[in-house]
Amino acid sequence: MKHKRAFVKAPVVAALGLLAGGMGSGSIAWAGCEPTFDPFLSKMMGMDVFPIMGHPCAQPHPGPSIQTLSADKVTTFVVTPEGHFPPRDPFADPPGSNFLMTVYENMKDLSGRDMPNTLPSTPDNPYNLHDGPVLTRSIDPTNPEDDLDMIIDKIEAAASKGEQGVDDDLIEFAIKILEGRPVDRAYSGFPLLHYTGSKKVKVIEPIFDDDGNVVSGNVEVNMIYFNQHIEADTAFLDPSAVQEVPYTVTYHVKILNRGMEDFSPMTMNFNRMINPVTGEDMRGPFHASMDKSYFPMLDEGTEYTVKIKENKGKYFNLVYTWGWRIHPPRVQVMENALKTAGPDGWTLPQWEKAAFCEGGAEDTDCDPVNNAHDRAYAIAQIGDLSPSKRMWNIFKSMDDDNSSDGHRKGKEGNLQQVAARLRAAYLDWTDRTRLPAGVEADPDATLTLLYVNNTIYGSRQGMTGAGSNLGPASYKGIGNGSAHDWTIRPYDYKVTLYNGDHFPHGYMNVDFGGSRGWENHFQLTDPATLQGPHPDIPPGHPAEEDPFTNPANLVAGADRVFPVNRGGTEEFLQPTPRNLQDPVNGSPQFGSGCYFTFGRNHAWPNAGGPWGGIMVQPVADDGTPGMHKVDITYNFEPTIRLKIYQFDPLHHDVAIYSLH
């Protein structure tokens, strides 16, 4: 059949700079950019279209997944399309058939237009999207976990001495920490109860030239890193003013105790195309996503300011900031505030209002941050299975002189009971990779997830595997957060979803390049590329102390500069970049040294989203969590970097639980 072309054929890219980066041998997927008949877009538009596709343009669109709801409406069955790369186990035969040779060019959209600031790293400039040097300043490293632990320690000590109460100021301090009210700490204003999403919207402010034309834009984002947490003051970016210009995001990242990490914001892009009939510049499906940096932030008690160059606002989908040392739990997302979802066409900030504002999605006066009544209503929407809500409930009862708990009345053993309940809730809160008290894993599921406190807790069942014994693990170590059984198609993944909150949660599952391909740009972060001797560690440097010198944390025969904690998924790096004379911006800089490193990946939705919403109903009045099951058959191979990305598309922020 001869197709009528809707796009003028552009010159095919004849030669591109390629670099395999030591990723292994075998057939590698690569093609130039040229007009290509696309069955998926043609069906969606009702006409034959020939968008510009290839590499570094769009990769083929796999098409829709087939979703079927069971007769009892308990389970959504999903079958993904076949991947367009040949079957090949990327772990037994790395890097896999879905690996794309590195191309050092910006991406192009479906009409062949250049997309600025979409080449994240080059051999000459490893941090190609940094706008200026990284700046640092010293801050108080104390994190919320430290302070809550200290407060509970004091309550336990008072209980052990038979005392009848504790200092009211101590209890008020704990409540302020959980609610995110001002305290004399670097983390002040970051609530541990996730009820403030409607107030976490920031506008990308336009920057004008002398003639009044918008030429750029910028937005300031504040973040804290500690233990399993990345928390941000921004959950939504409004790109209205920068649709046709590139802009920047200035991140102020506070590394608190147990927060050392590689800074890895990954921007997901929508594709765009000129409608061949109307001439409209229209949004298309997912384009490539890319890691914008991989900069080591290794000094706890330091705020790092990193300014990142972004694409034009019209392509913006979201920014997913990963914490690869402790993943899946260390993650946070900033969504596009203009995106809509659901039958009423609510924007994503309106979904936050629908959940946490008394007046619902259209409430214009709701302010849970500054209004005590609105705050109380919003916190009440968080389910009592939440460990942080359990702590809050206990501290609030201790703060109330009219409380019926009785611990202020000196009843024998009562303060001990309160202390024990606080400690149990605290320990549950510190680990999102196991289900909290009151929730049992489904024995028939690959994984059980609990939505509560607007985030996700996961079970560890079915998660097995061993580290690579290479220092930098080729996959993330042992235990939780890994789906090691999935190496080749087909793979059946069963997830049971519970909802402990008092509002609905959604479920979406997205592929990061398994079906459509992925690139490896940040090759200088892989210690396998190290040249020459390692630098001497200065006397008295923390790298000479535990845990870095503890033999239990070292893999036999591995490079001791990259010791691995074999008890979990995190990978420790000595707190020093290679260049000791310039410890912030010295070159070379190295991340945690994952085998695959980072770069661009061509994402595609597997379940939910455009193929039909998947919802989990709220907790019942009797406390029974809402429940839904999803059974996905994957008909492609995963990438080495990430296998399963799953999240709540209506309340994204920290409601994510990905699997390697």
C-alpha positions in Angstrom: 0.0 0.0 0.0 1.3 3.4 -0.9 0.9 5.9 2.0 0.2 9.6 1.5 2.9 11.3 3.5 1.8 14.0 6.0 5.4 15.2 6.6 8.0 16.5 4.2 10.9 14.1 4.2 13.9 15.5 5.9 17.5 14.6 5.2 18.5 11.4 6.9 21.2 11.8 9.5 24.2 10.2 7.8 26.7 10.0 10.7 26.5 10.5 14.4 29.2 10.4 17.1 28.8 7.1 18.9 30.3 5.7 22.0 29.5 2.3 23.4 31.0 3.1 26.8 32.2 -0.4 27.5 28.6 -1.7 27.7 29.3 -5.1 26.0 29.1 -6.7 22.6 26.3 -7.8 20.4 23.8 -6.2 18.1 23.0 -2.6 19.1 19.8 -0.7 18.0 20.5 2.5 16.1 19.0 4.3 13.2 19.0 7.8 11.8 16.1 10.2 11.9 13.7 10.1 9.0 10.0 10.2 8.1 8.6 6.9 9.2 5.0 5.5 9.0 3.8 5.2 12.5 0.8 2.8 13.0 0.1 4.1 16.6 -0.1 7.8 15.7 -1.9 7.0 12.4 -4.7 5.1 14.3 -4.9 7.9 16.9 -5.3 10.6 14.2 -7.4 8.6 11.7 -4.9 9.1 8.9 -1.5 8.0 7.7 1.2 10.0 9.3 5.0 9.9 8.8 6.6 11.6 11.8 10.3 12.1 12.1 11.6 9.0 14.0 14.8 7.2 14.7 17.7 8.1 17.0 18.0 10.7 18.6 14.4 11.4 17.5 11.4 9.4 18.7 11.7 5.6 18.9 8.8 3.5 17.6 5.6 3.7 19.7 4.6 0.2 20.9 0.9 0.9 20.9 -1.7 0.5 23.7 -1.7 -2.1 26.4 -4.8 -4.2 26.6 -6.6 -3.7 30.0 -9.4 -5.9 31.2 -11.3 -5.6 34.5 -12.3 -8.9 36.2 -16.0 -9.7 36.6 -15.8 -9.0 40.3 -14.0 -5.7 39.6 -11.2 -6.7 42.0 -8.4 -7.2 39.4 -7.2 -5.3 36.4 -5.4 -7.6 33.9 -2.9 -5.9 31.6 -1.1 -7.2 28.6 1.6 -4.9 27.1 2.5 -4.8 23.4 5.4 -6.8 22.1 8.7 -4.9 22.4 10.2 -4.1 19.0 13.7 -5.3 20.0 14.5 -9.0 19.7 14.3 -11.0 23.0 17.6 -11.0 24.9 18.4 -11.2 28.6 20.2 -7.9 29.4 21.7 -9.4 32.6 23.1 -12.6 31.1 24.1 -10.8 27.9 24.5 -7.1 28.7 23.6 -4.5 27.8 20.6 -6.1 26.0 19.1 -5.6 22.6 17.2 -2.4 23.8 20.5 -0.5 24.3 20.9 2.5 22.0 24.3 3.7 21.0 25.1 7.0 22.6 24.4 10.0 20.4 25.8 13.3 21.4 23.0 15.5 20.0 19.9 17.1 21.3 16.7 15.2 20.8 14.2 16.1 18.0 10.5 16.0 18.2 8.1 14.3 15.8 8.3 17.2 13.4 12.1 17.1 13.4 12.5 20.2 15.5 15.5 20.5 17.8 14.7 20.2 21.5 17.2 22.4 23.4 18.9 21.2 26.5 18.2 17.5 25.9 21.8 16.3 25.7 22.7 15.6 29.4 26.4 14.7 29.2 29.3 14.7 26.7 33.0 13.6 27.0 34.0 17.2 27.0 31.4 18.3 29.5 30.1 15.5 31.8 27.6 17.9 33.3 26.4 19.4 30.1 23.1 20.8 31.5 24.6 22.5 34.6 24.2 26.3 34.2 27.3 27.4 36.1 29.3 25.8 39.0 27.7 24.0 41.9 27.7 26.3 45.0 27.8 25.1 48.6 27.2 26.4 52.1 27.3 24.8 55.5 24.0 24.0 57.3 22.9 22.2 60.4 23.0 18.5 59.4 20.3 17.4 61.9 17.4 15.7 60.2 13.8 15.0 61.3 14.7 11.4 62.1 17.4 12.5 64.5 15.1 14.8 66.4 12.2 12.4 66.6 14.5 9.7 67.8 15.9 12.1 70.5 12.4 13.0 71.6 11.3 9.4 71.9 14.5 8.6 73.7 13.6 11.2 76.3 10.1 9.8 76.7 11.5 6.3 77.1 14.0 7.6 79.7 11.2 9.3 81.6 9.1 6.2 81.5 11.9 4.0 82.7 12.3 6.3 85.8 8.6 6.1 86.6 8.1 9.8 85.8 4.5 10.9 85.1 5.1 13.1 82.1 7.5 14.9 79.8 8.2 18.5 78.9 5.4 20.1 77.0 7.9 21.9 74.7 9.3 18.6 73.7 5.9 17.3 72.6 5.1 20.5 70.8 8.5 20.2 69.0 7.6 16.8 67.7 4.2 18.0 66.5 5.8 20.9 64.6 8.3 18.5 63.0 5.5 16.2 61.7 3.3 19.1 60.5 6.2 21.0 58.9 5.7 24.1 61.0 8.7 26.4 61.6 11.5 25.0 63.8 15.1 26.1 64.3 16.5 23.5 61.8 17.6 23.4 58.2 14.7 21.1 57.5 12.1 23.6 58.8 9.0 23.8 56.7 9.2 20.2 55.3 6.3 18.2 56.7 6.5 14.5 57.3 2.7 14.3 57.0 2.1 14.8 53.3 -1.0 17.0 53.3 0.3 20.2 51.8 0.3 19.3 48.1 -2.1 22.0 47.1 0.4 24.6 48.3 3.4 23.1 46.6 2.8 24.8 43.2 5.5 27.1 41.8 5.4 29.2 38.6 8.4 29.2 36.3 9.0 33.0 36.3 9.7 34.4 32.8 12.9 36.3 32.0 12.6 39.1 29.4 15.1 40.7 27.0 15.3 44.5 26.6 12.4 44.4 24.0 10.1 42.6 26.4 10.3 39.2 24.8 10.4 36.1 26.9 13.8 34.5 26.4 14.0 32.2 29.4 12.7 31.5 32.9 13.7 30.2 36.3 12.1 28.6 39.3 13.7 28.0 42.7 13.2 24.5 44.3 14.2 23.5 47.9 14.9 19.9 48.8 16.1 17.9 51.8 17.8 14.5 51.7 18.1 12.1 54.7 18.0 8.3 55.1 15.2 7.0 52.8 13.7 10.5 52.1 13.8 13.2 49.5 11.3 15.8 50.4 10.7 19.0 48.3 8.8 22.2 48.7 7.6 21.8 45.1 5.3 19.1 43.7 4.1 21.1 40.7 5.7 23.4 38.2 3.6 25.7 36.1 5.4 26.3 32.7 2.7 28.6 31.2 5.1 31.5 30.7 7.9 29.5 29.1 6.1 27.3 26.6 8.3 28.4 23.7 11.6 29.1 25.5 14.1 27.0 27.5 14.3 27.7 31.2 16.3 26.7 34.3 15.5 25.1 37.6 17.7 26.3 40.5 17.8 23.5 43.1 18.8 24.2 46.7 19.5 20.7 48.1 20.2 20.2 51.8 22.1 17.1 52.5 21.3 16.2 56.1 22.6 13.3 58.3 22.5 10.0 56.3 21.6 11.9 53.2 24.7 11.7 50.9 23.6 11.0 47.3 24.2 11.6 43.6 22.0 14.5 42.4 19.9 12.8 39.7 16.8 14.8 38.5 15.3 13.0 35.5 13.1 15.1 33.2 10.4 13.3 31.3 9.3 14.9 28.1 6.2 14.8 26.0 6.7 14.7 22.2 5.1 17.2 19.9 4.2 17.5 16.3 2.7 19.9 13.8 -0.8 18.6 12.8 -0.6 18.0 9.1 -4.2 19.1 8.6 -4.7 22.0 11.0 -1.1 23.2 11.4 -1.6 23.1 15.2 1.4 22.4 17.4 0.0 19.5 19.3 1.2 17.4 22.2 2.1 13.8 21.3 2.9 10.7 23.4 5.9 10.2 25.7 9.3 11.2 24.3 12.6 10.4 25.9 13.4 11.0 29.5 16.8 12.0 30.6 19.0 12.3 33.7 20.0 15.9 33.9 22.9 15.4 36.3 24.7 12.8 38.3 26.6 15.1 40.6 27.9 13.7 43.9 26.6 15.5 47.0 28.7 13.8 49.6 29.1 16.2 52.4 26.4 15.9 55.0 25.6 19.3 56.6 25.9 21.0 53.2 23.4 22.8 51.0 24.3 22.3 47.3 22.9 24.9 44.8 22.7 23.4 41.3 21.2 25.3 38.4 19.9 22.9 35.7 19.1 23.9 32.1 15.7 22.6 30.8 14.0 22.2 27.5 11.1 24.4 26.3 8.1 24.4 28.6 5.7 23.0 26.0 7.5 19.6 26.2 7.5 19.4 30.0 6.0 16.3 31.6 7.6 16.0 35.0 10.9 15.8 36.9 11.7 12.6 38.8 14.5 13.1 41.3 16.1 9.7 42.1 18.2 8.7 45.1 20.1 5.7 43.7 21.9 4.9 46.9 18.7 4.1 48.7 16.1 3.2 46.0 13.1 2.7 45.7 12.2 4.8 48.8 14.4 7.9 48.1 12.5 9.6 45.3 10.4 12.7 44.7 8.6 14.1 41.6 7.6 17.6 40.4 4.6 17.3 38.0 3.4 19.7 35.3 0.7 21.8 37.1 -1.2 22.1 33.8 -1.8 18.4 33.3 -5.4 17.2 33.8 -6.9 13.8 34.7 -10.2 12.3 35.5 -13.8 12.8 34.1 -14.0 16.3 35.5 -10.8 17.5 33.9 -9.2 18.5 37.2 -5.6 19.7 37.1 -3.2 17.8 39.3 -3.2 20.5 42.0 -7.0 20.3 42.0 -6.7 16.6 42.8 -4.7 17.6 45.9 -7.4 20.0 46.9 -10.1 17.3 46.3 -8.2 15.1 48.8 -7.2 17.6 51.4 -9.4 20.7 51.2 -12.8 20.9 52.9 -14.2 22.7 49.8 -12.9 20.2 47.4 -11.2 20.7 44.0 -12.6 24.2 43.5 -11.7 25.5 47.0 -9.9 28.8 46.5 -9.3 29.7 50.2 -7.9 26.4 51.3 -4.5 26.9 53.1 -3.5 23.8 55.2 0.0 25.4 55.8 -1.1 28.6 57.5 -4.7 28.0 58.6 -5.1 25.7 61.6 -8.6 24.6 60.7 -7.6 23.7 57.1 -4.5 21.9 58.5 -6.6 19.8 60.9 -9.0 18.9 58.1 -6.2 17.9 55.7 -4.3 15.8 58.3 -7.5 14.0 59.1 -7.6 12.7 55.5 -4.4 10.8 56.1 -5.1 7.2 57.3 -4.3 6.0 60.8 -2.2 3.1 59.4 0.4 5.7 58.4 3.4 5.5 60.8 3.8 9.3 60.8 0.1 9.8 61.5 0.4 7.2 64.4 3.2 9.3 65.9 1.2 12.5 65.3 -1.9 11.0 67.0 0.1 10.0 70.1 2.0 13.3 70.4 -1.3 15.2 70.0 -2.9 13.2 72.7 0.1 14.0 75.0 -0.2 17.7 74.1 -3.9 17.8 75.1 -4.5 18.4 78.9 -8.0 16.9 78.5 -6.7 13.8 76.9 -8.2 10.5 78.1 -5.0 8.7 77.5 -4.1 9.1 81.2 -0.4 9.3 80.8 -0.3 12.7 82.4 -2.3 11.3 85.3 0.6 9.1 86.4 -1.1 5.7 85.8 1.5 3.0 86.3 3.0 1.7 83.1 1.0 4.1 80.9 3.9 6.2 79.8 5.8 3.0 79.1 3.0 2.0 76.8 2.9 5.3 75.1 6.7 5.2 74.6 6.5 1.7 73.1 3.8 2.8 70.7 5.8 5.8 69.6 8.9 3.7 69.1 7.1 1.2 67.0 5.5 3.9 64.9 8.8 5.6 64.5 10.6 2.4 63.3 7.8 1.7 60.8 8.2 5.3 59.5 11.9 4.9 59.0 11.6 2.1 56.4 9.2 2.4 53.5 10.5 -1.0 52.0 8.4 -3.0 54.5 4.7 -2.8 55.3 3.8 -1.1 58.5 2.0 -2.7 61.4 -1.6 -3.6 60.6 -1.0 -4.6 57.0 -0.2 -8.1 55.8 1.4 -8.9 52.4 -0.7 -10.8 49.9 1.0 -14.2 49.6 -0.3 -14.6 46.0 1.2 -11.3 44.8 4.7 -10.6 43.6 4.5 -7.4 45.6 2.1 -5.7 48.0 1.9 -1.9 48.1 0.1 0.3 50.7 -0.9 3.8 49.9 -0.9 5.8 53.1 0.2 9.4 54.0 0.1 10.2 50.3 3.1 7.9 49.8 3.6 4.1 49.2 5.0 1.4 51.4 6.1 -1.9 49.9 6.5 -5.5 51.0 9.8 -7.3 50.5 8.3 -10.6 49.4 9.5 -12.0 46.2 12.6 -9.8 46.2 15.7 -11.9 46.0 19.2 -11.7 44.5 22.8 -11.1 45.2 25.2 -8.3 44.5 27.6 -8.5 41.6 30.8 -8.6 43.8 32.1 -5.9 41.6 32.0 -3.1 44.1 29.6 -1.0 42.0 26.8 -3.5 41.7 25.5 -4.2 38.2 22.1 -4.2 39.9 21.2 -2.9 43.3 22.5 -5.4 45.7 20.4 -7.7 47.8 16.8 -7.8 48.9 14.2 -5.2 48.7 13.4 -3.1 45.6 14.4 -5.6 43.0 12.4 -7.8 40.6 15.2 -10.2 39.7 12.9 -12.8 38.2 12.2 -10.6 35.2 15.1 -11.1 32.8 13.3 -12.0 29.5 9.7 -11.9 28.1 7.1 -12.7 29.0 7.0 -11.8 32.7 3.8 -11.9 34.9 3.8 -9.3 37.6 1.1 -9.3 40.2 0.7 -6.4 42.6 -1.9 -6.0 45.3 -2.7 -2.4 46.2 -4.1 -1.3 49.5 -5.3 2.2 50.3 -5.2 3.3 54.0 -6.0 7.0 53.2 -9.4 8.6 53.2 -9.3 9.5 49.5 -8.8 7.5 46.3 -5.4 6.7 45.0 -4.5 5.9 41.4 -2.0 3.4 39.9 0.1 3.8 36.9 3.0 1.6 35.6 5.6 3.0 33.2 8.5 1.4 31.3 11.8 3.3 31.2 13.3 2.2 27.9 12.8 -1.6 28.0 10.3 -1.6 25.1 11.7 1.5 23.2 15.4 1.8 24.1 17.8 3.6 26.4 21.2 5.4 26.2 24.2 5.6 28.5 25.7 9.2 28.7 27.1 9.6 32.2 29.9 7.1 31.5 32.4 9.0 33.6 30.4 7.9 36.7 31.3 4.3 36.2 34.4 3.4 38.2 35.3 0.7 35.6 36.5 3.7 33.5 38.9 4.9 36.1 42.4 5.5 34.9 45.6 5.6 37.0 46.0 5.2 40.8 43.5 6.3 43.3 44.4 9.4 45.3 45.6 9.1 48.9 43.0 9.7 51.5 44.1 12.5 53.8 44.8 11.5 57.5 41.7 11.9 59.6 39.3 12.0 56.7 35.9 10.3 57.3 36.7 7.8 54.6 39.1 6.2 57.1 36.3 5.6 59.5 33.3 3.3 59.8 31.4 2.3 57.7 33.9 2.7 55.0 36.7 0.7 56.7 34.4 -1.9 58.2 35.2 -5.3 56.5 31.5 -6.3 56.7 30.7 -3.5 54.3 33.4 -4.4 51.7 32.9 -6.9 48.9 35.9 -9.2 48.7 38.4 -8.2 46.0 36.5 -5.0 45.2 37.9 -1.5 44.8 37.7 -0.1 48.4 36.9 3.3 47.1 33.4 1.9 46.3 32.4 -0.3 49.2 29.0 -1.8 49.1 26.6 -2.3 52.1 25.6 -5.9 51.4 22.8 -5.7 53.8 20.6 -3.6 51.6 20.2 -1.8 48.3 22.2 1.3 49.1 25.7 1.7 47.8 28.1 3.8 49.9 30.7 6.0 48.3 33.5 7.5 50.3 32.6 11.1 51.0 35.2 12.6 48.7 35.2 13.3 45.0 38.4 12.2 43.2 39.8 15.7 42.9 40.7 16.5 46.5 42.0 20.0 45.6 38.5 21.1 44.4 36.1 18.9 46.4 33.0 20.5 44.9 33.5 21.2 41.2 36.7 19.3 40.6 37.0 17.0 37.6 36.5 14.1 37.3 33.4 13.7 39.5 32.1 10.2 40.2 28.7 8.9 41.2 27.9 5.7 42.9 29.1 3.8 39.9 26.2 1.7 38.8 27.2 -0.6 35.9 24.7 1.0 33.5 25.3 4.7 34.6 22.7 7.2 33.4 21.5 8.9 30.3 18.3 9.0 28.1 15.5 6.5 28.0 12.4 6.3 25.9 9.5 5.8 28.3 6.1 4.2 27.6 3.0 3.6 29.8 2.4 0.0 30.6 -0.7 0.2 32.8 -3.2 2.9 33.7 -3.0 6.4 32.3 -4.0 6.6 28.6 -5.1 2.9 28.6 -7.7 3.5 31.4 -7.5 4.7 35.0 -6.8 2.2 37.7 -8.2 3.4 41.1 -7.9 2.1 44.6 -10.8 3.2 46.9 -10.3 4.8 50.3 -10.1 3.0 53.6 -13.5 2.0 54.9 -15.2 3.5 58.0 -14.2 0.3 60.0 -10.5 0.8 59.1 -10.4 -1.8 56.3 -8.1 -0.6 53.6 -9.4 -0.2 50.1 -8.0 -2.9 47.8 -7.4 -3.5 44.1 -5.1 -6.0 42.2 -3.2 -5.5 39.0 -1.8 -8.4 36.9 0.6 -7.3 34.2 2.1 -9.4 31.5 5.3 -7.7 30.2 6.1 -8.7 26.6 9.5 -7.1 26.4 12.8 -7.1 28.3 13.6 -4.6 31.1 16.5 -2.3 31.0 19.5 -2.7 33.3 18.8 0.6 35.0 15.2 0.1 36.1 12.6 -2.5 35.6 9.3 -1.3 37.1 8.2 2.3 37.7 4.9 2.4 39.5 3.2 5.4 41.2 0.0 7.3 41.9 -0.5 9.6 38.9 -3.0 11.8 40.8 -0.8 12.4 43.9 2.7 11.8 42.5 5.2 13.7 44.7 6.5 10.9 46.9 3.9 8.2 46.1 6.3 6.0 44.1 7.7 2.6 44.5 10.0 1.5 41.7 11.8 -1.9 41.3 15.2 -2.7 39.9 
